[in-house]
Amino acid sequence: MQIYFPGQRWISETEPELGLGLVVDVTNRAVQVFYQAANEMRHYALKNAPLKRVRFAQGDEVASQENVRLIVESIIEEDGVIVYQAADGATLNESDLCDTSSFDRPEARLLAGHVDENAQFDLRVAALNARHRYGRLNVRGLLGGRVDLLPHQLYIAQEVSSRPLPRVLLADEVGLGKTIEACLILHRLMACGLVGRVLILVPHALVHQWFVELLRRFNLSFSIFNEERCQ
């Protein structure tokens, strides 16, 4: 179990964005930490607090609340609280460290021991590999829509979206799903990064139908621009 003393600096492993925390009170069961940068007070169970001690090493630059900076030459500990000393004799108590001191640089985080669990790294690698495999599929952009893929619609969407400069007129008979075909083509072009902006022109009576279908079936959010809004 970690030992806490008032005046120590700890950083939350679950909420590092809060900045450096200052231990203000310790009881038999809990530790109270104040994050001044975020103006937040946290109470943690003493046995399983998600906290990691902030320790700077020799050669590191530290800053005080008044933004006075010094290069750490030596480190001493008094009553559980670290005191950093510079070559010129200047000292800085860890309780006076700047609350926004961070370990954003990778090498600083490694040296301070602020690393994630291997399971999180493995999950990220698995997600990136899955995304890479999906990006190489011939059906990328044709899957994921809330529609029943019919052979003729899939063929048209595949054929049109595979062209370098797709310019086509969809003229199937009524009821064969020209709207779905157009949306499949659009969805694939966007998924493949071939288009960045899309303008859809439809009769006034079909505006809301297209808006809802694009959002509900393909999760594509558009903005409606009529004459009033444009003015």
N, C-alpha and C positions, 0 to 999 in steps of 0.2 A: 504494500500500500504506500502511496506517495505521501510525503510529509509536507504540510503546508504551514507557512508562517505569514502573518500580516506584513504587507509591504513587498511580498514577492510578486513577480510578473509571470503570468501564465497566458497561454493562447489556447482558444477553444479549437479542438480538432474538428468539431462539427459545424462551427460558425466562425471560421478564421476572419471573415469580413468584419467582425466586431472590433478587430484591432487587439492591442495588448490589454490584458485584464489585470487588475490590481486586487490582490487578496485583501479584503477588509475585515473578515471575521472568520474564525474557525471554531467549530464546536465538536462535540464527540461524534456527531453523525453527519454534519454538513459543512461545506465551505462556501463562503459568500464572496463572489467576484464582481467587481464593478468595471465596466467597459466605458471609460469616459468618452472615447471618440464617438461611440454610438449612443452614449447616455443610457446605457442598459445595465441593469443589475441581474445577475444570475445566481441561483442557488443550486448547488450540486451535491449529490450524495457523496460522502467522503470516500466510500469504497470503490465507486465506479465513475468518478468524475471524468468527462472526456477532455482532459486538459493536458497540455504538454508544457514543461518548464521552458522559459525563454532564457537561454544562455548564449551570450556573445563570447567569441574567442579572441585570443590575442591577435592584434592586427586589424580587427574589425573596427568600423567607425560607428559610434553610437551618438545619439542626439538626446538632449534633455527636453523638457516641456517648453523651455524658452528657446529651443533650437540652437543651443550651444553644443557644438560637436567636438568630439575628441577621439583620438585613436587609442584603442585599448593596449596598454603596455603590460599591465599585470592585473590579476583578479584576486580579490580577497573576499571572504565571507564572514559576516558578523551577525550572530543570532539568526542564522538561516537566510539572511538577506545579502545579496551580492553587491559588492562595491567595485566599480571599474576605475582603474587608475591610469592616467596618461603619463608620458615620459616627463612632462614638466611638473608633475606633482598634482595636477588637477584630478579631482575625483568626481564620480557620478554614481549615486545610489540607484539601484535598479528601480526603486519605487518612483524615481524622478524621470524615468525614461519617457520619451515621446510616445504617446498612446497610439500614434499612427505608424510606428515602426513596423515594418513588414518584412517578409521573406519571399518577395515576389520572384527574385532571381533563382533559377533552378539550383545553382551551386550553393546559394545561401540556405535554401530549404533543405538540401541534403545535409549540409554541415550542421544545421540546427536539429536535424532528425525529424523534420516535418514532411513525412512521406505518407502516401496512401497505402492501403493494404494491397497485396498482390492480386487478390480477387477482383478488385476494381480495375486494375490494369488489364487482367485477363479478359474481363467483360468488355472493356473498350476495344481490345484487339479483336475479339470475336465479332463485335458490332461493325468494325471497320472492314473485316474480311467479308462479312455478309453483304455489306454495302458494295464492296468491290465486285463480288460475284453477281449481285443484282445488276450492276452497271454493265456487265458484259453479256447479259441475256438478250436474245433477239426480241423478246416480248417485253422489254423494258418500256414502261409507260402505257402498255396495253392492259396491264393487270392492276388490280386495286380498286377499280371502279365498281360501284354498286349496280351492276347491270349483268344481264345474262348475255354472254358473248355468243353471237350467232355467226356461223361460218362466213356468210357474205359480208357482214360488218367487219369482222376481224381481217378478212382479206383486203377490203378496201382501205382500212386504217393502216395496215402494214404496208400496202403498196404505195399509198400516197406519202406517208410519213418517212419512207425510205428514200424518197427522191431528194436530190440536192436542193432544188428550188420547187417545192410543191405548189403548183397553181392548178386547181381542179374545180370542176363544177359537179356537185353531187346531184344527180337527177334521177334517183330511183322513183319507183311508183309510191303512191301514198301509203303510209303504214309500214314501210320496210325499214324504218329507223334511220333516216338521214340525219336527224339531230344527234343520235347516239354516235353515228359514224363521225360526224364533225367534231364532237366532243372527244372521241377517242383519238383522233388525229391531233387535236389541240393538246390533249393531255400528254401524248407521247412527245410532241415537239418541245413542250415545256420541260418534261422529265429529262430529255436528252440535252437540254440547254441550247436548243436551236433557235428558240425565240425568247425574248425577254419581256416584251410588251405585246398585248393582244387587244385589238379593237373588234368588237362584235356589233354589227348593225342588224337590227331586227325590226319588224313592224311594231308599232306601239302596243298592240294587243298581245304580243309575245314577249315583251320585255321581262315581266316578272316570272313568266314560265321558264325562260332560259336562265334567269338569275337563280331561281330556286333549284332547277335541275343541275346546274353546274356545281352548286354548293353541296346539294344533298347526295348526288351520285358520284362526283369526282373530287369533292373537297376543294374546289377552286372558287375563291372569293373575288368577285368583281364589284366594281362601283358603277352605279347607274347614272348616266349623264343625259339629262334632257335639256330642252331649250332654256328652261327656267334656271337650272343649276349652272349651266354654262355662262349665262349672263351674270 
